[in-house]
Amino acid sequence: MPFVRLSALGFALALLAQPALAQVTVLDEAQDATAAQGSDAPPPPCGTAPITIARMSWSSAALLADIHAKVLEKAFGCTVSVIPGDLAATASSMGSTGQPAVAPEMWVTRIADVWNGAIEGQMVRSAAPTYKQSTFEGWYVPSFMGVAGGPVPAAASLADFIAAAQPEGKVRFISCPADWACAVINRNLIAAYGLTERFEIVEPANRFEMDALIGEAVSRKQPVVFYYWQPNAVLAQLDFTALDMGAYDEAAFKCLASLTCPDPKPSAFAPEIVVTAVVDRLFTDIPAVAGYFQRASLDLETMDELLAELNETGATSQSVAERFVVEHEDIWRAWTGPVAP
């Protein structure tokens, strides 16, 4: 998801006033072998019309659209059409017209009203979570600071960790731009952990300066702690270790997201609901494909690596998707289930 103005970027503040969590129904059991009762023969695995998949504008969602298209073509022989999509508009269209049939990276919490309407209209279901993890933001340290191969350091013990890495002076904490919600959260978290006197907080002007500052610190092997989000190519291109941020505390996090938090308390970043959205008719018309999407969860580390490949010269989401199908059959075969040849 393009966190340029959202999670890091707006989700945290929006959380304060969001409606009740979106209604999400993730079915526990795939329906691969379910055929319509009374039929003389099971329906074709892919149905009789092309399956439409929304390709959102941000890189991870575009990659997922192309990956699913290629896997469905290879494993099931489906005809797939990948079409442009937009988070709210796609959810609305799926709920009203049933098109597109699939949206592989639906950030439900950010469009709760639209999503709830689509669910209540019984036009859309959520299949599997898009990613195996549900927390997408955190703090990181370069592995050269002494954590490679060792236990993951906890944010709560950062004071001792920093003192060992740099006995004198402050360590830079590279946050996000000052007008992003994460900048407020990071400042409050630093206070919550008692690190105000140990950190020099750097809030870059934009995402590009943020990446440059992190890359520069790593290349010079300077002690640094930084905030980042996933999925993201940066975390696959350099050797970082995620800090253990502890448990998520909803009440504490609401305060952390406030400019006037009177008494900051530690908390992990808030989780998000990200699912593969599928129109209801797929579950009755082509249950084998519906079953596929009920299993198609990817870990964030793999997506980070795919995004890094996408940054290679000449790479496109289609070429990276083709490479994924060739090199990661162990992943997508688990999605297709026993019906695939």
C-alpha positions as CSV (number, residue, x, y, z in Angstrom):
1,M,0.0,0.0,0.0
2,P,1.4,3.5,-0.8
3,F,2.0,4.6,2.8
4,V,2.9,8.0,1.5
5,R,-0.1,9.6,3.2
6,L,-1.9,6.7,4.7
7,S,-0.9,4.3,7.6
8,A,2.2,6.1,8.3
9,L,0.4,8.5,6.7
10,G,-2.9,8.9,8.2
11,F,-4.3,5.7,9.4
12,A,-3.3,6.2,13.0
13,L,-5.2,9.5,13.3
14,A,-8.2,8.2,11.3
15,L,-8.3,5.3,13.8
16,L,-9.5,7.7,16.5
17,A,-12.7,8.5,14.7
18,Q,-13.2,5.4,12.5
19,P,-16.5,3.5,12.7
20,A,-16.7,0.1,14.2
21,L,-14.2,-2.3,12.6
22,A,-15.3,-3.4,9.2
23,Q,-17.3,-6.6,9.0
24,V,-14.9,-9.3,7.8
25,T,-15.9,-12.8,7.2
26,V,-13.0,-15.0,6.4
27,L,-14.2,-18.5,5.7
28,D,-12.3,-21.2,7.5
29,E,-12.8,-24.0,5.0
30,A,-12.2,-23.9,1.2
31,Q,-15.0,-25.0,-1.0
32,D,-13.0,-26.7,-3.7
33,A,-15.2,-29.7,-4.2
34,T,-18.6,-28.0,-3.8
35,A,-20.7,-28.3,-6.9
36,A,-24.2,-26.9,-7.3
37,Q,-26.8,-29.3,-6.1
38,G,-28.9,-30.9,-8.8
39,S,-26.3,-30.3,-11.5
40,D,-25.5,-33.3,-13.8
41,A,-21.8,-32.2,-14.0
42,P,-19.6,-29.8,-12.0
43,P,-19.2,-26.3,-13.4
44,P,-15.9,-25.5,-15.3
45,P,-13.1,-24.7,-12.8
46,C,-13.0,-21.1,-14.1
47,G,-16.6,-20.6,-15.1
48,T,-17.6,-19.4,-18.6
49,A,-16.5,-15.8,-18.4
50,P,-13.1,-14.1,-17.8
51,I,-12.3,-13.5,-14.2
52,T,-11.6,-9.8,-13.6
53,I,-8.9,-8.8,-11.1
54,A,-8.4,-5.2,-9.9
55,R,-4.8,-3.9,-10.2
56,M,-4.5,-1.0,-7.7
57,S,-2.1,1.9,-8.3
58,W,0.4,1.0,-5.6
59,S,3.2,-1.6,-6.4
60,S,2.3,-4.4,-4.0
61,A,-1.3,-4.6,-5.1
62,A,-0.3,-4.4,-8.8
63,L,2.1,-7.3,-8.2
64,L,-0.6,-9.4,-6.5
65,A,-3.0,-8.8,-9.3
66,D,-0.5,-10.0,-11.9
67,I,0.6,-12.9,-9.8
68,H,-2.9,-14.2,-9.2
69,A,-3.7,-13.7,-12.9
70,K,-0.7,-15.8,-14.0
71,V,-1.3,-18.5,-11.4
72,L,-5.0,-18.9,-12.3
73,E,-4.0,-19.2,-16.0
74,K,-1.3,-21.8,-15.3
75,A,-3.0,-23.9,-12.6
76,F,-6.6,-23.7,-13.6
77,G,-6.5,-22.6,-17.3
78,C,-8.6,-19.6,-16.5
79,T,-9.0,-16.6,-18.7
80,V,-8.2,-13.6,-16.6
81,S,-8.6,-9.9,-17.2
82,V,-6.6,-7.5,-15.1
83,I,-8.2,-4.0,-14.9
84,P,-7.3,-0.7,-13.1
85,G,-8.6,-0.3,-9.6
86,D,-8.9,2.2,-6.8
87,L,-9.5,1.3,-3.1
88,A,-12.9,2.9,-2.4
89,A,-14.2,2.9,-6.0
90,T,-13.3,-0.8,-6.5
91,A,-15.0,-1.8,-3.3
92,S,-18.1,0.2,-4.2
93,S,-18.2,-1.3,-7.7
94,M,-17.8,-4.9,-6.4
95,G,-20.7,-4.2,-4.0
96,S,-23.0,-2.8,-6.7
97,T,-22.2,-4.5,-10.0
98,G,-20.1,-7.5,-9.0
99,Q,-17.2,-6.3,-11.0
100,P,-14.3,-6.7,-10.7
101,A,-14.5,-10.2,-9.3
102,V,-11.4,-9.9,-7.2
103,A,-9.4,-7.2,-5.4
104,P,-6.2,-8.8,-3.9
105,E,-5.2,-6.1,-1.5
106,M,-8.3,-4.5,0.1
107,W,-7.3,-2.2,3.1
108,V,-10.7,-2.6,4.8
109,T,-10.1,-0.4,7.8
110,R,-9.6,2.6,5.6
111,I,-12.9,2.3,3.7
112,A,-15.0,0.8,6.5
113,D,-18.2,2.5,5.4
114,V,-17.9,1.4,1.8
115,W,-16.8,-2.1,2.7
116,N,-19.6,-2.5,5.3
117,G,-22.1,-1.6,2.7
118,A,-20.8,-4.1,0.2
119,I,-20.8,-6.8,2.9
120,E,-24.3,-6.0,4.0
121,G,-25.5,-6.1,0.4
122,Q,-24.2,-9.7,0.3
123,M,-22.3,-9.0,-2.9
124,V,-18.8,-9.3,-1.6
125,R,-16.9,-11.6,0.8
126,S,-13.4,-11.5,2.2
127,A,-11.3,-14.5,1.4
128,A,-7.9,-15.0,3.0
129,P,-6.0,-12.2,4.6
130,T,-3.7,-10.7,1.9
131,Y,-0.7,-11.0,4.2
132,K,0.1,-13.4,7.0
133,Q,1.0,-10.5,9.3
134,S,-1.5,-7.8,10.4
135,T,0.9,-5.2,11.8
136,F,2.6,-3.2,9.0
137,E,4.6,-0.5,10.9
138,G,7.5,-0.6,13.3
139,W,11.0,0.4,14.4
140,Y,14.2,-1.1,12.8
141,V,17.9,-1.2,13.4
142,P,20.7,-2.2,11.0
143,S,22.0,-5.6,11.7
144,F,25.5,-4.4,11.9
145,M,24.6,-2.8,15.3
146,G,25.1,-6.2,16.9
147,V,21.7,-7.9,16.5
148,A,22.4,-10.2,13.5
149,G,21.8,-13.8,14.5
150,G,20.9,-12.8,18.0
151,P,17.6,-12.3,19.8
152,V,15.4,-9.5,18.4
153,P,15.9,-6.5,20.7
154,A,12.8,-5.0,22.4
155,A,11.9,-1.4,22.1
156,A,11.6,-1.4,25.9
157,S,15.3,-2.2,26.3
158,L,16.5,0.3,23.7
159,A,18.2,2.6,26.2
160,D,20.7,-0.1,27.2
161,F,21.1,-1.3,23.5
162,I,21.9,2.3,22.4
163,A,24.3,2.9,25.2
164,A,26.2,-0.2,24.1
165,A,26.2,0.8,20.5
166,Q,27.1,4.5,21.1
167,P,28.3,5.2,24.7
168,E,28.4,9.0,24.2
169,G,26.2,11.3,22.3
170,K,22.8,10.8,20.8
171,V,21.7,8.2,18.2
172,R,19.7,9.4,15.3
173,F,16.1,8.3,15.1
174,I,14.9,8.6,11.5
175,S,11.2,9.1,11.6
176,C,8.7,10.1,8.8
177,P,7.8,13.6,7.5
178,A,6.4,15.9,10.2
179,D,3.0,16.1,8.6
180,W,2.5,12.3,8.6
181,A,0.6,10.7,11.5
182,C,3.5,8.4,12.2
183,A,5.7,11.4,13.1
184,V,3.4,12.2,16.0
185,I,3.2,8.5,17.1
186,N,7.0,8.2,17.0
187,R,7.6,11.3,19.1
188,N,5.2,10.0,21.7
189,L,6.6,6.5,21.6
190,I,10.1,7.8,22.2
191,A,8.8,9.7,25.2
192,A,7.0,6.5,26.4
193,Y,10.2,4.5,26.3
194,G,12.2,7.2,28.1
195,L,14.4,7.8,25.1
196,T,14.1,11.5,24.6
197,E,17.6,12.2,25.8
198,R,19.1,9.3,23.8
199,F,17.7,10.2,20.4
200,E,18.2,12.9,17.9
201,I,14.9,12.8,16.0
202,V,15.1,13.4,12.3
203,E,11.9,14.1,10.4
204,P,12.7,14.2,6.6
205,A,10.9,16.4,4.2
206,N,9.6,13.4,2.1
207,R,9.8,9.7,1.5
208,F,12.8,10.1,-0.8
209,E,14.8,12.0,1.8
210,M,13.8,9.4,4.3
211,D,15.2,6.6,2.2
212,A,18.3,8.5,1.4
213,L,19.0,9.2,5.1
214,I,18.5,5.5,6.0
215,G,20.7,4.3,3.1
216,E,23.4,6.8,4.0
217,A,23.5,5.7,7.7
218,V,23.7,2.0,6.7
219,S,26.5,2.6,4.1
220,R,28.5,4.5,6.7
221,K,27.7,2.0,9.5
222,Q,26.4,4.7,11.7
223,P,24.2,3.7,14.7
224,V,20.7,4.5,13.8
225,V,17.1,3.5,14.7
226,F,14.4,4.2,12.1
227,Y,10.7,3.9,11.5
228,Y,9.4,2.1,8.4
229,W,6.4,0.2,7.1
230,Q,5.7,-2.9,5.1
231,P,5.4,-4.1,2.4
232,N,8.4,-2.2,1.2
233,A,11.4,-2.8,-1.0
234,V,13.8,-1.0,1.3
235,L,13.5,-3.7,4.0
236,A,14.6,-6.3,1.5
237,Q,17.5,-4.4,0.0
238,L,19.3,-3.7,3.2
239,D,20.0,-5.8,6.2
240,F,17.7,-4.7,9.0
241,T,16.2,-6.2,12.1
242,A,12.7,-5.3,13.4
243,L,12.5,-4.3,17.0
244,D,10.0,-6.1,19.3
245,M,7.4,-3.4,19.9
246,G,5.5,-5.4,22.5
247,A,1.8,-5.8,22.6
248,Y,-0.8,-3.5,21.0
249,D,-2.7,-1.4,23.5
250,E,-5.7,0.3,21.9
251,A,-6.1,2.9,24.6
252,A,-2.4,3.7,24.7
253,F,-2.2,3.9,20.9
254,K,-5.1,6.4,20.8
255,C,-3.1,8.7,23.0
256,L,0.1,8.1,21.1
257,A,-1.7,9.3,17.9
258,S,-2.6,12.6,19.6
259,L,-0.6,15.8,19.4
260,T,-1.4,16.5,23.0
261,C,-0.9,13.0,24.6
262,P,-0.5,13.9,28.3
263,D,1.0,10.6,29.4
264,P,2.5,8.4,26.6
265,K,2.5,4.7,27.2
266,P,4.2,2.0,25.1
267,S,2.3,0.1,22.5
268,A,2.9,-1.7,19.2
269,F,1.6,0.0,16.1
270,A,-2.1,-0.7,15.4
271,P,-2.9,-3.7,13.2
272,E,-4.8,-3.4,10.0
273,I,-7.3,-5.6,8.2
274,V,-6.1,-6.3,4.7
275,V,-7.9,-9.0,2.7
276,T,-8.5,-10.4,-0.7
277,A,-12.0,-9.2,-1.6
278,V,-14.0,-11.6,-3.8
279,V,-17.5,-11.2,-5.2
280,D,-20.1,-13.6,-3.7
281,R,-20.9,-15.3,-7.0
282,L,-17.4,-16.9,-7.2
283,F,-18.3,-19.1,-4.3
284,T,-21.3,-20.5,-6.0
285,D,-20.3,-20.4,-9.6
286,I,-16.6,-21.3,-9.5
287,P,-15.8,-22.7,-6.0
288,A,-12.4,-24.0,-7.0
289,V,-11.2,-20.5,-7.7
290,A,-12.9,-19.2,-4.6
291,G,-11.1,-21.9,-2.6
292,Y,-7.8,-20.7,-4.2
293,F,-8.3,-17.2,-2.9
294,Q,-9.3,-18.5,0.6
295,R,-5.7,-19.9,0.8
296,A,-3.7,-17.1,-0.9
297,S,-1.9,-15.4,1.9
298,L,1.6,-14.1,1.4
299,D,4.2,-13.2,4.1
300,L,5.5,-9.7,4.1
301,E,9.1,-10.7,3.7
302,T,8.3,-12.3,0.4
303,M,6.5,-9.2,-0.8
304,D,9.4,-7.0,0.3
305,E,11.7,-9.2,-1.9
306,L,9.3,-8.9,-4.9
307,L,9.1,-5.2,-4.5
308,A,12.9,-5.1,-4.5
309,E,12.9,-7.1,-7.8
310,L,10.4,-4.6,-9.2
311,N,13.0,-1.8,-8.6
312,E,15.5,-3.6,-10.9
313,T,16.1,-1.9,-14.2
314,G,13.5,-2.9,-16.8
315,A,11.4,-4.8,-14.4
316,T,7.6,-4.6,-14.6
317,S,4.9,-6.1,-12.3
318,Q,4.1,-8.6,-15.1
319,S,7.8,-9.7,-15.4
320,V,8.2,-10.0,-11.6
321,A,4.9,-12.0,-11.5
322,E,6.2,-14.4,-14.2
323,R,9.4,-14.8,-12.1
324,F,7.4,-15.5,-9.0
325,V,5.4,-18.3,-10.8
326,V,8.7,-19.9,-11.8
327,E,10.7,-19.5,-8.6
328,H,8.0,-19.8,-5.9
329,E,5.9,-22.7,-7.0
330,D,6.2,-24.0,-3.4
331,I,4.1,-20.9,-2.3
332,W,1.4,-20.8,-5.0
333,R,0.9,-24.6,-5.2
334,A,-0.3,-24.3,-1.6
335,W,-2.9,-21.8,-2.7
336,T,-4.2,-23.9,-5.6
337,G,-5.0,-26.9,-3.5
338,P,-5.6,-30.5,-4.7
339,V,-7.7,-29.5,-7.8
340,A,-4.8,-28.1,-9.7
341,P,-3.0,-30.4,-12.2
